[in-house]
């Protein structure tokens, strides 16, 4: 495994950032009445995933703090999946689009799980 020079070099960060941007663009199509509920919630949680990854990476020399921030990122990724379920159930996202985004967050979760299980790989 090669070590990343910074958090922006982490594949999980790049994927999480890309997913957050996809959600931003998709949520522009949500009805205006959702602006202060679903739209804000899904944008906030999706953006929190890469933010927590970046913050955690800066704390990589402290394994417990690193793992804690990655666990926060994983929790936000799961929350985002719940909002995706609501967006689909409300008719704002097609089933195919929901599944594409959900699969992306499943992959983020797998990568975060590996990092959480082996924080020592990132402490250099």
C-alpha positions as CSV (number, residue, x, y, z in Angstrom):
1,X,0.0,0.0,0.0
2,X,1.3,3.4,-0.8
3,X,0.8,6.2,1.6
4,X,-1.1,9.3,0.6
5,X,0.7,12.6,0.7
6,X,-2.5,14.3,2.0
7,X,-6.2,13.7,2.6
8,X,-7.0,14.8,-1.0
9,X,-4.9,11.9,-2.3
10,X,-7.1,9.3,-0.4
11,X,-9.4,7.4,-2.7
12,X,-12.1,7.4,-0.1
13,X,-11.9,11.2,0.2
14,X,-12.1,11.7,-3.6
15,X,-15.1,9.3,-3.8
16,X,-16.9,10.9,-0.9
17,X,-16.3,14.4,-2.3
18,X,-17.6,13.3,-5.7
19,X,-20.7,11.8,-4.2
20,X,-21.4,15.0,-2.2
21,X,-21.2,17.0,-5.4
22,X,-23.5,14.5,-7.2
23,X,-26.0,14.9,-4.4
24,X,-25.7,18.7,-4.6
25,X,-26.6,18.6,-8.3
26,X,-29.4,16.1,-7.8
27,X,-30.8,18.1,-4.8
28,X,-31.1,21.2,-7.0
29,X,-34.1,19.4,-8.6
30,X,-35.9,18.9,-5.2
31,X,-39.0,21.0,-4.7
32,X,-38.6,24.3,-3.0
33,X,-40.7,23.2,0.0
34,X,-37.9,20.7,0.8
35,X,-35.2,23.5,0.9
36,X,-35.1,23.7,4.7
37,X,-35.6,20.0,5.4
38,X,-34.5,17.2,3.0
39,X,-32.3,19.4,0.7
40,X,-30.4,20.9,3.6
41,X,-30.1,17.6,5.5
42,X,-28.8,15.5,2.6
43,X,-26.4,18.2,1.5
44,X,-25.1,18.6,5.1
45,X,-24.6,14.9,5.8
46,X,-23.0,14.2,2.4
47,X,-20.6,17.1,2.8
48,X,-19.8,16.0,6.3
49,X,-18.3,12.7,5.0
50,X,-15.3,14.1,3.2
51,X,-15.0,16.8,5.8
52,X,-14.6,14.2,8.6
53,X,-12.2,12.2,6.5
54,X,-10.0,15.3,6.0
55,X,-10.2,16.2,9.6
56,X,-9.4,12.6,10.7
57,X,-6.4,12.4,8.4
58,X,-4.9,15.4,10.0
59,X,-5.1,13.5,13.3
60,X,-3.6,10.3,12.0
61,X,-0.7,10.4,14.4
62,X,-3.3,9.9,17.2
63,X,-5.0,6.6,16.3
64,X,-8.0,7.0,18.6
65,X,-8.8,10.4,17.2
66,X,-8.2,9.2,13.7
67,X,-10.6,6.3,14.1
68,X,-13.2,8.5,15.9
69,X,-13.3,10.9,12.9
70,X,-13.5,8.1,10.4
71,X,-16.4,6.6,12.4
72,X,-18.1,10.0,12.3
73,X,-17.6,10.0,8.5
74,X,-19.1,6.5,8.3
75,X,-22.1,7.6,10.4
76,X,-22.6,10.6,8.1
77,X,-22.4,8.3,5.0
78,X,-25.1,6.1,6.5
79,X,-27.3,9.1,7.4
80,X,-26.9,10.3,3.7
81,X,-28.2,6.9,2.6
82,X,-31.3,7.4,4.8
83,X,-31.9,10.8,3.1
84,X,-31.4,9.1,-0.3
85,X,-34.1,6.6,0.7
86,X,-36.4,9.5,1.6
87,X,-35.6,11.3,-1.7
88,X,-36.5,8.2,-3.7
89,X,-39.7,7.5,-1.6
90,X,-40.8,11.1,-2.2
91,X,-40.3,10.7,-5.9
92,X,-37.3,13.1,-6.2
93,X,-34.8,10.5,-7.2
94,X,-35.3,7.6,-9.6
95,X,-34.6,4.1,-8.3
96,X,-31.6,3.7,-10.5
97,X,-30.1,7.0,-9.3
98,X,-30.7,6.2,-5.7
99,X,-29.0,2.8,-6.2
100,X,-26.0,4.3,-7.9
101,X,-25.5,6.8,-5.1
102,X,-26.2,4.1,-2.4
103,X,-23.6,1.9,-4.0
104,X,-21.1,4.7,-3.9
105,X,-21.7,5.1,-0.1
106,X,-21.5,1.4,0.4
107,X,-18.0,1.6,-1.1
108,X,-17.1,4.6,1.1
109,X,-18.2,2.5,4.1
110,X,-16.1,-0.4,3.1
111,X,-13.0,1.8,2.6
112,X,-13.6,3.5,5.9
113,X,-14.1,0.2,7.6
114,X,-10.7,-0.9,6.4
115,X,-9.1,2.3,7.6
116,X,-10.7,2.0,11.0
117,X,-9.6,-1.6,11.3
118,X,-6.0,-0.7,10.4
119,X,-5.2,2.8,11.5
120,X,-1.5,2.0,11.8
121,X,-1.3,2.0,8.0
122,X,-1.9,5.7,8.0
123,X,0.2,6.9,11.0
124,X,3.4,7.5,9.1
